[in-house]
């Protein structure tokens, strides 16, 4: 499968870091969260991180600009409809994570690959709410 668009649900610390890495490696990324303030903080964090890389000579200013142009923020889950790869990075709670995966299952296409950022919840248990839990 040719992955072009990455969707991330959750713009906290992990979601922000994941978004930056994907965007820096050339993927178009859409980050969705429920609060504008969280999205704004994510944008500031990534901008600051990339500016440090530029100051240290690790990337060129145009690479920073290109990375930033690949990141899109939204409060609307339906903006993830075209994602080829979706990462759930919300607060660590089984009910919330299952709710997000269930909702994304109705929004994303059948070929979308789902991933989770959980550190302690059974992936099999969470995947049970999707059309293709395998």
Backbone bond lengths (Angstrom), bond angles and torsions (degrees), N, CA, C in turn:
res aa  C-N    CA-C-N  psi(-1)  N-CA   C-N-CA  omega(-1)  CA-C   N-CA-C  phi
1 X - - - 1.455 - - 1.524 109.21 -
2 X 1.298 115.54 137.91 1.457 121.50 179.42 1.528 108.90 -94.81
3 X 1.313 116.91 105.55 1.463 121.71 -178.59 1.521 108.97 -85.70
4 X 1.330 114.93 123.21 1.460 120.99 178.45 1.521 111.59 -117.84
5 X 1.342 116.09 -38.95 1.459 120.35 -175.72 1.523 109.94 -118.83
6 X 1.334 114.74 128.15 1.456 121.97 179.52 1.524 108.26 -110.61
7 X 1.312 116.52 134.41 1.451 122.37 175.33 1.511 109.88 -112.19
8 X 1.314 116.30 139.65 1.457 121.17 178.48 1.518 108.21 -130.44
9 X 1.330 116.08 126.56 1.453 121.21 175.96 1.523 106.55 -103.19
10 X 1.325 115.29 111.93 1.463 120.97 -178.40 1.513 110.61 115.30
11 X 1.335 116.59 115.19 1.467 121.53 -176.76 1.517 112.16 -109.77
12 X 1.330 116.05 28.66 1.459 120.00 175.51 1.524 110.15 -75.38
13 X 1.303 116.21 -159.80 1.466 121.44 -177.12 1.522 112.27 -56.61
14 X 1.316 116.80 -49.76 1.470 119.75 -177.55 1.524 111.73 -69.87
15 X 1.319 117.47 -46.34 1.458 120.25 179.65 1.517 112.18 -59.83
16 X 1.327 115.59 -39.32 1.469 120.37 178.26 1.519 111.18 -64.36
17 X 1.309 116.72 -46.20 1.467 120.27 179.10 1.514 112.50 -62.84
18 X 1.311 116.01 -41.98 1.462 121.10 178.57 1.527 110.07 -63.70
19 X 1.316 116.79 -43.05 1.473 120.93 178.90 1.521 110.75 -60.09
20 X 1.323 116.72 -44.68 1.466 120.14 -179.00 1.523 111.35 -61.91
21 X 1.309 116.97 -45.86 1.469 120.47 -178.53 1.529 110.97 -62.14
22 X 1.323 116.95 -46.25 1.461 119.13 179.37 1.524 111.12 -63.32
23 X 1.326 117.38 -44.23 1.474 120.05 -179.39 1.521 111.39 -64.89
24 X 1.329 116.89 -38.90 1.469 119.67 179.18 1.519 112.11 -65.86
25 X 1.325 117.15 -24.88 1.461 119.69 -179.82 1.525 112.41 -96.47
26 X 1.350 116.60 11.13 1.453 120.39 169.41 1.520 117.33 103.22
27 X 1.311 117.69 2.62 1.464 120.00 -179.43 1.526 111.36 -88.99
28 X 1.337 115.92 145.69 1.458 121.13 169.75 1.520 106.80 -78.54
29 X 1.319 116.57 130.93 1.456 122.03 -173.94 1.526 109.69 -126.04
30 X 1.314 115.75 132.56 1.458 121.61 171.24 1.519 107.24 -116.09
31 X 1.323 115.26 124.89 1.463 122.09 -179.97 1.522 107.67 -110.85
32 X 1.323 115.96 127.95 1.453 121.47 -179.74 1.528 109.27 -119.46
33 X 1.310 115.08 137.27 1.465 120.81 173.51 1.523 107.49 -145.23
34 X 1.326 116.26 172.42 1.461 120.37 -175.72 1.523 113.43 -91.81
35 X 1.335 117.67 -9.88 1.465 120.43 -178.78 1.528 110.75 -130.56
36 X 1.321 116.06 132.90 1.456 121.49 178.91 1.526 111.54 -60.45
37 X 1.337 116.74 -35.88 1.469 120.01 -179.22 1.532 111.43 -61.21
38 X 1.322 116.11 -36.09 1.468 120.17 179.40 1.525 109.69 -70.09
39 X 1.323 116.97 -40.66 1.465 120.21 177.00 1.520 111.01 -64.22
40 X 1.334 116.74 -41.23 1.465 120.87 178.79 1.527 111.06 -62.22
41 X 1.324 116.54 -41.78 1.472 120.47 178.56 1.525 110.51 -64.21
42 X 1.319 116.94 -40.89 1.461 121.32 177.87 1.527 110.50 -59.68
43 X 1.318 116.26 -46.24 1.461 121.24 178.35 1.526 111.13 -59.40
44 X 1.327 117.04 -45.78 1.473 120.85 178.50 1.530 111.62 -62.31
45 X 1.314 116.18 -40.60 1.465 120.69 -178.91 1.520 111.11 -64.03
46 X 1.321 116.96 -47.06 1.463 120.04 -179.34 1.524 110.43 -67.17
47 X 1.305 117.23 -42.67 1.464 120.78 178.08 1.525 110.30 -58.20
48 X 1.318 116.66 -47.43 1.465 121.18 179.71 1.516 112.55 -62.61
49 X 1.306 116.35 -41.34 1.463 120.76 179.04 1.524 111.05 -62.82
50 X 1.321 116.20 -46.30 1.459 119.70 -179.91 1.524 111.87 -67.14
51 X 1.327 117.06 -35.83 1.467 120.36 176.85 1.525 110.99 -63.32
52 X 1.324 117.54 -36.34 1.475 120.91 175.60 1.525 110.57 -64.99
53 X 1.340 117.02 -40.80 1.458 120.51 177.31 1.523 110.94 -61.94
54 X 1.327 116.79 -39.85 1.468 120.99 178.21 1.526 109.41 -65.18
55 X 1.321 117.29 -46.49 1.472 121.55 -178.63 1.528 111.55 -60.80
56 X 1.321 116.65 -33.02 1.470 121.04 179.91 1.523 112.36 -86.81
57 X 1.322 117.08 -1.96 1.457 120.86 179.43 1.517 113.64 77.45
58 X 1.320 117.76 14.97 1.471 120.74 -179.16 1.522 112.30 -79.54
59 X 1.342 116.19 -29.54 1.460 120.79 174.07 1.529 108.05 -137.57
60 X 1.310 115.86 160.35 1.459 121.30 177.83 1.527 109.28 -88.33
61 X 1.339 117.26 155.38 1.470 119.67 179.37 1.533 112.90 -54.89
62 X 1.315 117.28 -36.37 1.463 119.27 179.90 1.537 111.79 -68.95
63 X 1.345 116.84 -27.92 1.466 119.62 175.39 1.529 110.14 -69.88
64 X 1.322 116.61 -38.05 1.473 120.93 175.33 1.523 109.23 -60.32
65 X 1.327 116.30 -48.68 1.464 120.91 -178.90 1.530 111.40 -61.63
66 X 1.315 116.56 -41.38 1.466 120.48 179.68 1.529 110.51 -65.32
67 X 1.317 116.44 -41.65 1.464 120.25 177.98 1.514 110.37 -61.37
68 X 1.319 116.93 -47.35 1.462 120.81 -178.73 1.528 111.27 -63.51
69 X 1.320 117.44 -32.95 1.472 119.95 -179.30 1.525 111.99 -70.36
70 X 1.320 116.96 -17.74 1.466 120.89 -179.83 1.533 113.03 -90.01
71 X 1.336 117.89 -5.59 1.466 121.33 -178.32 1.525 109.56 -104.52
72 X 1.311 115.08 127.49 1.460 121.94 179.85 1.524 108.45 -124.81
73 X 1.313 116.42 138.66 1.461 121.97 -178.50 1.511 110.08 -114.37
74 X 1.332 115.46 146.39 1.460 119.44 -178.89 1.528 110.59 -154.27
75 X 1.313 114.20 153.89 1.462 121.96 171.71 1.529 110.67 -99.71
76 X 1.329 116.78 1.81 1.454 122.84 -172.70 1.527 110.97 -112.24
77 X 1.322 115.79 114.48 1.464 120.27 -178.34 1.522 113.02 -60.54
78 X 1.324 117.79 -30.82 1.464 119.71 -178.29 1.532 112.01 -65.28
79 X 1.333 117.87 -15.21 1.469 120.28 175.90 1.526 112.04 -68.07
80 X 1.319 117.24 -8.33 1.465 121.64 178.38 1.531 112.01 -92.82
81 X 1.311 117.29 3.72 1.463 122.13 -174.55 1.525 113.12 -55.73
82 X 1.300 119.26 -34.51 1.456 121.18 -177.20 1.517 114.87 -93.01
83 X 1.317 117.33 10.52 1.474 120.19 -177.11 1.522 111.04 -67.91
84 X 1.314 115.17 136.29 1.463 121.33 173.60 1.525 110.34 -86.88
85 X 1.328 114.69 -28.94 1.470 122.27 -176.76 1.517 106.51 -138.41
86 X 1.325 117.31 124.82 1.455 121.19 -177.19 1.525 109.76 -121.15
87 X 1.323 115.68 131.47 1.457 121.12 178.79 1.518 109.03 -116.72
88 X 1.302 115.75 125.40 1.452 122.78 175.02 1.529 106.57 -89.58
89 X 1.342 116.39 121.64 1.465 121.13 -178.69 1.531 110.52 -136.27
90 X 1.341 115.15 44.41 1.457 119.78 -179.84 1.527 109.60 -89.58
91 X 1.315 116.14 176.95 1.457 122.77 179.59 1.527 110.80 -52.36
92 X 1.323 116.04 142.74 1.465 122.66 -176.79 1.531 111.07 -69.65
93 X 1.322 115.71 93.82 1.463 123.15 177.44 1.512 108.21 -157.97
94 X 1.302 116.75 124.53 1.460 120.74 -172.51 1.524 112.57 -58.48
95 X 1.312 118.28 -43.13 1.470 119.48 -178.02 1.520 111.96 -65.54
96 X 1.328 117.35 -42.24 1.467 120.68 178.74 1.521 110.79 -64.85
97 X 1.313 116.83 -45.19 1.462 120.40 -179.25 1.535 111.05 -63.21
98 X 1.311 116.89 -42.04 1.467 120.26 177.39 1.524 110.77 -64.71
99 X 1.316 117.17 -39.83 1.465 120.82 178.06 1.524 110.39 -61.32
100 X 1.332 116.37 -44.62 1.467 120.82 179.64 1.531 110.16 -63.05
101 X 1.320 117.73 -47.72 1.465 120.30 -178.92 1.529 111.38 -63.18
102 X 1.317 116.83 -39.69 1.466 120.17 177.79 1.524 110.71 -62.98
103 X 1.323 116.60 -44.90 1.466 120.54 179.40 1.523 110.94 -64.61
104 X 1.320 117.26 -43.32 1.464 120.83 -179.95 1.522 110.86 -65.91
105 X 1.326 116.35 -31.35 1.460 120.70 178.68 1.525 111.36 -62.96
106 X 1.326 117.24 -30.84 1.461 120.34 178.44 1.525 112.02 -84.68
107 X 1.320 117.25 -21.00 1.468 121.96 -177.24 1.528 111.86 -91.91
108 X 1.317 116.23 -43.24 1.471 120.81 -175.11 1.517 111.38 -83.12
109 X 1.323 114.97 160.71 1.450 120.82 178.92 1.515 112.25 -72.14
110 X 1.328 115.30 166.28 1.461 121.41 -179.07 1.528 112.45 -62.87
111 X 1.305 117.43 -24.99 1.462 119.63 -177.08 1.532 113.27 -92.17
112 X 1.318 117.96 -1.45 1.468 120.89 179.57 1.523 109.70 -65.00
113 X 1.310 115.57 132.09 1.461 121.62 175.74 1.520 107.71 -88.29
114 X 1.331 116.48 127.34 1.460 121.54 178.91 1.524 109.78 -100.55
115 X 1.328 114.85 140.53 1.463 121.22 175.03 1.521 108.00 -136.68
116 X 1.305 115.49 160.56 1.457 120.44 179.21 1.513 109.93 -131.19
117 X 1.312 114.58 154.68 1.443 121.49 178.17 1.536 110.79 -103.53
118 X 1.307 117.67 18.21 1.454 119.86 -178.39 1.519 111.49 -65.26
119 X 1.315 115.04 149.94 1.452 119.54 176.31 1.526 111.76 -113.72
120 X 1.335 116.89 -9.90 1.459 117.29 -174.71 1.526 115.18 -144.13
121 X 1.324 118.55 -7.08 1.460 120.97 -175.96 1.530 109.86 -97.05
122 X 1.304 115.98 140.30 1.463 121.59 179.73 1.530 110.41 -59.52
123 X 1.315 115.75 121.84 1.457 120.56 179.00 1.530 110.09 -67.14
124 X 1.315 117.17 -37.06 1.454 121.14 177.56 1.523 110.55 -60.49
125 X 1.316 116.56 -42.67 1.465 121.33 178.92 1.539 110.47 -63.60
126 X 1.318 117.25 -45.07 1.462 120.92 179.82 1.522 111.17 -66.19
127 X 1.313 117.07 -40.76 1.471 121.34 -176.84 1.525 112.37 -68.36
128 X 1.316 117.08 -17.40 1.466 120.41 -177.62 1.525 113.10 -61.48
129 X 1.330 117.82 -16.24 1.472 120.76 -179.00 1.534 112.10 -90.67
130 X 1.324 117.64 2.81 1.462 121.20 -178.45 1.532 111.10 -104.66
131 X 1.339 115.11 164.49 1.473 120.44 179.19 1.518 112.22 -67.76
132 X 1.319 116.91 -29.13 1.468 121.07 -177.07 1.530 108.72 -130.97
133 X 1.318 117.28 76.73 1.461 120.50 -175.12 1.533 114.64 -63.84
134 X 1.292 116.96 -15.80 1.463 119.32 178.63 1.509 110.75 -70.67
